[in-house]
Amino acid sequence: MSMKKWTDEELASTRDKLEIWNLDHKKKGWAPRLWILTALLGAFAISTGVVFTFLDGIDALSVILIVLGSVTCFSWYQSEKKKKETIIFLAEVSDEITRRERRDEKPKTEKTAGKKGAGKEEVERKETDEKNADKDRQPEKSESNQKTVE
């Protein structure tokens, strides 16, 4: 997904929504612990189903334990994967916003500095050259005053 075509407003709103989501998921509480406990129970269900299959043979309870444990572990894995992808996407959006801010700042500084890549010395030299050129073009007031007086 290319963010270069997105407008600044879309990027800002996406970043704000993702930051709110990230803050909600980073809060201390029981939700992350219970989610990890659920994943562990899923793994326990898989291992129990496999053990029951070896000890008692294949029956409905063993298959149900294996299937439910697999679904639970798979949903935990998908949610963790989605969480990591969202955090990475948030970082990419933030990087794109800072890149655009830097890009917008460059033309402003270049306009004030004169030519692109021009240093302070070059700008000062250009200004003095322009002043000298203006002085050469304008006749001196003393000469014009002398001509009018005579």
Helices and strands as residue ranges (DSSP letters): H 8-26, H 31-56, H 60-113, H 120-137, H 141-149
